[in-house]
Amino acid sequence: MGRHLEIDAVPLPSEEHEVTDQVVILYEGMRVRVLRFSLPSGVTETLITNDFSLDKTAFKALYFLRWPVEEGYKLIKEKVGLTNFNGFSENSIQQEFWISVLLANLAMLIKTETDGIIDETVNTGQNRHRYQTNMNELIGCISRYFPEYMEADTCTEQRKW
């Protein structure tokens, strides 16, 4: 039996709020814990972990707590492009890394501010969906205009001298 088949064989929960919890031995005695539960959307989620200490009901709550972390990682990886370095030296890669982190943090600060403005002016409860800042547009604008802003600020500082 293939490893994925053993994991897929873990039974689905019979109740909506139930969590199935089963230990599967993958290879050479490697034990993992397979948990399955239903999301509010009706989709069944399967989690695989080596943590045997937590109560099985805690994993459902932890699943929902990880989404902000996943979204932050997605922002840095996919939108900012942290995993695609252009430099070859250690110094240039470190510079790209810290610029990417700065860009991601700046984007999240701007998103928080603009989402607040959108909530006050557009999301009045009459719309079917909640409007929010488009992260692709935001990252594009920051990437385009941030270097110009930094250069303009530097030039202004130089002129004061």
Secondary structure, DSSP 8 states (H G I E B T S, - for coil): --HHHHHHTS---SSTT-EEEEEEE-STT-EEEEEEEE-TTS-EEEEEES--SS-HHHHHHHHHHTHHHHHHHHIIIIIS-TT-----SHHHHHHHHHHHHHHHHHHHHHHHHHHHHHHHHT-SS-SSS-----HHHHHHHHHHHHHHHHHHHHHHHHHH-
